[in-house]
Amino acid sequence: MALHFTLGKPLFGIPVQKPLKVLFIQAENNSIDLSRPFHSVTQKAKFTEAENALIDRNLNFISEESSSGDKFLELFDDACGRVRPDIVILDPLLSYIGGDISRQDVCSEFLRNKLNPLIRKYRVGVIIIHHTGKPPKDVKANGRGSSLSYLGIGSSELTNWARAVSVIQESREDENVFEFVHTKRGNQAGTKLTTYLRHATDGVFWEECDEPAKKVKTEKGDGSAKERKYDYMKLESLAPVSRKELENLIAQKLASKGEPCDTKSVTKVINWAKRGTVVFDESKQLWQGRFYFTNTNEGGAL
């Protein structure tokens, strides 16, 4: 978002009117964690030499881990005075608020009484990254509407203060897909209310993807609807293979669908498959589909 805003380029349908000077103040990442997504985005987007030069002029990072509350606001005031940004991104709120985030008075004092005057002083927009907690049952069931705005940990004053709120949450239909939902004032975002995203497999960045298909609910409610997610791999008829061959096969099939195919993702599929799709032959140390039978006369699969 910061990189696209510095160039005046839209991101996930969010319109940007012109190149903006962005100040990114963060406390969560070391230099490597900042560098990897930075280079992933610039390489994937194929920015021109002129665009990269504009990023150098318009994007400023401050890594600050030692201040919160009033001390942080002093840093914010000083940084805005020097950089004169159009947009400040704070990541995350929990590092900088300097008090019990569940208390309305703490949130009001930090946001309304102290941050707001600085926002008006420098005529700057502020984007605050905040973590979600465990969603209430009604939100988990409905998954839509203004209730999503209140998923952030802490007092409802956080949402009441914000001019707009957008939420990234895992899709209930596919755990590899995330929903980027513009909740509070979503109709003024200039884009559709929900954009579907996933983690890229060729770098560290978000990329748009299709809306996942709805799961088919079973009458028994035994969870088999979720298990059908990997049916396209046809592992139930898999010929005997080694563990390494099985991992390679699954990684290839995940990649063919544009899904993450790292070791963790492959292991997740194997754990799923062990519940009934594939079996392990201890004597031969081979994996095979549960519907694979060896024809002893011809040595093939029936």
C-alpha positions in Angstrom: 0.0 0.0 0.0 2.8 2.4 0.9 4.7 1.8 -2.3 1.6 2.2 -4.5 0.5 5.3 -2.7 3.9 7.0 -3.2 3.4 6.5 -7.0 -0.3 7.6 -7.0 -1.2 4.1 -8.2 -4.4 2.3 -7.2 -4.2 -0.8 -5.1 -6.8 -3.5 -4.9 -9.3 -1.1 -6.5 -8.6 1.7 -4.0 -8.2 4.9 -6.1 -5.2 7.2 -5.5 -5.5 10.7 -6.9 -1.8 11.6 -7.1 1.7 10.5 -5.8 1.7 10.9 -2.0 4.6 11.3 0.5 4.3 8.4 2.9 5.8 8.1 6.4 5.8 4.5 7.7 6.4 4.2 11.5 6.7 0.6 12.6 7.7 -1.6 15.5 7.1 -5.1 14.2 9.8 -5.8 11.7 13.6 -5.8 11.5 15.4 -4.6 8.4 15.2 -8.0 6.7 11.5 -8.2 7.3 11.1 -4.8 5.8 13.4 -5.5 2.9 11.8 -8.7 1.7 8.3 -7.4 1.0 9.7 -4.1 -0.3 11.8 -5.9 -3.0 9.0 -8.4 -3.7 6.5 -5.7 -4.5 8.9 -3.6 -6.6 10.0 -6.6 -8.6 6.5 -8.0 -9.1 5.1 -4.6 -10.1 8.0 -4.0 -12.5 8.2 -0.3 -11.5 10.2 1.8 -13.9 13.5 3.6 -13.1 11.6 6.8 -12.8 9.0 5.2 -10.4 11.7 3.8 -8.2 13.3 7.2 -8.0 9.9 8.6 -6.9 9.6 5.9 -4.3 13.0 7.0 -2.9 11.8 10.6 -2.6 8.3 9.8 -1.3 8.7 6.9 1.1 10.2 7.2 4.6 10.6 4.5 7.2 11.1 5.0 10.9 11.5 1.8 13.0 10.6 2.8 16.6 10.4 0.2 19.4 11.1 2.2 22.5 8.4 4.9 22.8 4.7 4.9 23.4 2.0 7.2 24.7 3.2 10.8 25.1 6.8 10.0 24.1 5.6 8.4 20.8 3.4 11.4 20.1 6.4 13.7 20.5 8.2 11.5 17.9 5.2 11.7 15.6 5.1 15.5 15.9 8.8 15.8 15.2 8.8 13.3 12.2 5.8 15.0 10.6 7.5 18.4 11.0 10.6 17.1 9.2 9.1 14.9 6.5 5.8 16.7 5.9 4.0 13.5 4.8 0.6 13.2 3.2 0.0 9.8 4.8 1.4 8.3 8.0 1.1 4.5 8.5 1.5 3.3 12.1 2.1 -0.4 12.6 0.9 -1.6 15.0 -1.3 0.5 17.3 -0.6 -1.8 20.3 3.0 -0.7 20.3 2.3 3.0 20.5 -0.9 3.6 22.5 0.9 3.3 25.8 -2.0 2.1 28.0 -4.7 -0.5 28.4 -6.3 -0.6 25.0 -9.5 -2.1 26.4 -10.2 1.2 28.3 -12.2 3.9 26.6 -10.5 6.7 28.4 -7.0 5.5 27.3 -8.1 5.2 23.7 -9.9 8.6 23.7 -6.9 10.4 25.3 -4.4 9.0 22.8 -6.6 9.3 19.6 -8.9 12.2 20.2 -7.2 14.4 22.6 -3.6 14.0 21.4 -3.3 12.5 18.0 -6.2 14.4 16.4 -4.6 17.8 17.0 -1.4 16.6 15.3 -3.4 15.3 12.4 -5.0 18.7 11.9 -1.7 20.5 12.5 0.0 18.7 9.6 -3.1 18.1 7.5 -2.1 14.4 7.3 -4.0 11.2 6.8 -3.2 8.4 9.3 -3.6 4.7 8.6 -3.3 2.6 11.8 -2.6 -1.2 11.6 -4.4 -3.0 14.4 -4.7 -6.7 15.3 -7.9 -8.6 15.6 -8.8 -10.8 18.5 -11.1 -13.8 18.6 -14.3 -12.7 16.8 -17.6 -12.8 18.7 -19.9 -15.8 17.8 -22.4 -13.6 15.9 -19.6 -12.1 13.8 -18.2 -15.5 13.0 -21.6 -16.7 11.9 -22.6 -13.7 9.9 -19.2 -12.5 8.8 -20.5 -9.4 7.2 -21.8 -5.9 8.0 -20.7 -3.2 10.3 -20.0 -5.7 13.1 -16.7 -6.5 11.4 -15.5 -3.0 12.2 -15.3 -4.0 15.9 -13.0 -7.0 15.4 -10.0 -5.1 16.6 -8.7 -5.8 20.1 -9.8 -3.3 22.7 -12.4 -0.6 23.3 -15.1 0.2 20.7 -13.7 3.7 20.9 -11.1 2.6 18.4 -13.7 2.0 15.7 -15.8 5.0 16.8 -12.8 7.3 16.4 -11.7 6.0 13.0 -13.2 7.7 9.9 -13.1 4.4 8.0 -12.3 0.7 8.9 -11.1 -2.1 6.6 -10.6 -5.7 7.8 -8.5 -8.6 6.5 -9.8 -11.9 7.6 -9.5 -15.5 6.6 -12.2 -16.8 4.3 -14.6 -19.4 5.8 -14.7 -21.1 2.5 -10.9 -21.5 1.9 -8.2 -21.0 4.5 -5.7 -19.9 1.8 -7.9 -17.0 0.8 -8.4 -13.8 2.8 -11.2 -11.2 2.5 -10.2 -7.6 2.4 -13.5 -6.0 3.6 -14.2 -2.2 3.7 -16.6 -2.1 6.6 -17.1 1.4 8.1 -17.6 3.8 5.3 -17.0 1.1 2.8 -19.3 2.7 0.3 -16.9 5.6 0.1 -13.8 3.5 -0.5 -14.1 3.9 -4.3 -13.9 0.2 -4.8 -16.0 -2.9 -4.2 -16.7 -3.7 -0.6 -14.8 -7.0 -0.6 -11.6 -8.0 -2.4 -10.2 -11.5 -2.2 -6.5 -11.8 -1.5 -3.9 -14.5 -1.0 -0.3 -14.7 0.0 1.9 -14.8 -3.2 4.0 -17.9 -3.9 6.7 -16.0 -5.6 7.4 -13.3 -3.0 6.2 -11.6 0.1 3.1 -9.7 -0.8 -0.6 -9.9 -1.2 -2.2 -10.6 -4.6 -5.8 -10.6 -5.7 -7.5 -13.9 -6.4 -11.0 -15.2 -7.2 -13.7 -15.5 -4.7 -13.6 -19.1 -3.3 -16.4 -21.5 -4.1 -19.0 -22.1 -1.4 -18.6 -25.3 0.5 -21.3 -27.9 0.2 -22.7 -28.7 3.6 -23.3 -32.3 4.4 -26.4 -33.6 6.2 -24.4 -35.1 8.9 -22.3 -32.1 9.4 -19.2 -34.3 9.8 -16.8 -31.8 8.2 -16.5 -33.8 5.0 -17.4 -30.6 3.0 -14.1 -29.1 4.1 -12.2 -32.3 3.2 -13.4 -32.1 -0.4 -11.1 -29.1 -0.8 -8.2 -31.3 -2.1 -10.3 -33.8 -4.1 -8.8 -32.3 -7.3 -5.5 -34.0 -6.4 -7.0 -37.5 -6.9 -4.8 -38.8 -4.1 -7.2 -41.6 -3.3 -6.0 -43.5 -6.5 -2.4 -42.6 -6.1 0.1 -45.4 -7.0 2.8 -46.3 -4.4 5.3 -43.5 -3.9 7.9 -42.5 -1.4 7.3 -39.7 1.0 9.5 -37.3 -1.0 7.6 -38.2 -4.2 4.3 -37.6 -2.4 5.5 -34.2 -1.2 6.7 -33.2 -4.7 3.4 -34.3 -6.3 1.3 -32.3 -3.8 3.5 -29.2 -4.2 3.0 -29.4 -8.0 -0.8 -29.8 -7.7 -1.0 -26.8 -5.2 1.1 -24.7 -7.5 -1.1 -25.6 -10.5 -4.0 -24.0 -8.5 -2.0 -20.9 -7.6 -2.0 -22.0 -3.9 0.9 -21.8 -1.5 3.2 -24.8 -2.0 5.7 -24.4 0.7 6.6 -27.2 3.1 4.0 -26.1 5.7 1.2 -26.2 3.1 2.3 -29.6 1.7 2.4 -31.0 5.2 -1.1 -29.7 5.8 -2.4 -31.6 2.8 -0.5 -34.8 3.8 -2.1 -34.6 7.3 -5.5 -34.3 5.6 -4.8 -37.2 3.3 -3.8 -39.4 6.2 -7.3 -39.2 7.5 -8.5 -41.5 4.7 -7.3 -40.5 1.2 -3.8 -42.2 1.3 -2.4 -45.0 3.4 1.2 -45.9 4.4 2.6 -49.3 3.7 4.9 -50.0 6.6 6.6 -53.0 4.9 7.4 -51.2 1.7 7.7 -47.7 3.2 5.5 -46.3 0.5 2.4 -44.1 0.4 -0.6 -45.1 -1.9 -4.2 -44.1 -2.4 -6.7 -46.1 -0.5 -8.5 -47.0 -3.8 -5.2 -48.3 -5.4 -5.0 -52.0 -5.7 -2.1 -54.0 -7.2 -3.0 -56.5 -9.9 -0.7 -59.4 -9.0 -1.0 -60.9 -12.5 -0.1 -57.8 -14.5 1.6 -55.8 -11.8 -0.6 -52.8 -12.5 -3.3 -50.8 -10.8 -7.0 -51.9 -11.1 
